[in-house]
């Protein structure tokens, strides 16, 4: 029974991380499309919208890697390591 509860907790956390990433991706797309439109309307000869898009894209990439390639970003492993240290001190 405990294993099922633990697995459900981990699955819930991972699902929450994926939902958060998708929200981040959608926000990125909408905001940067808006910036591109503003750029085209106000200063069509000067392409500045790419700079915030690039900077934010780095953060989005890091978020995606942490979500899809590192599971929980190592947080669960760090918690387990800290719990083990605390148990050893007893």
Secondary structure, 3 states (H helix, E strand, C coil): CHHHHHHHHHHHHHHHHHHHHHHHHHHHHHHHHHHHHHHHHHCCCCCCHHHHHHHHHHHHHHHHHHHHCCCCCCHHHHHHHHHHHHHHHC
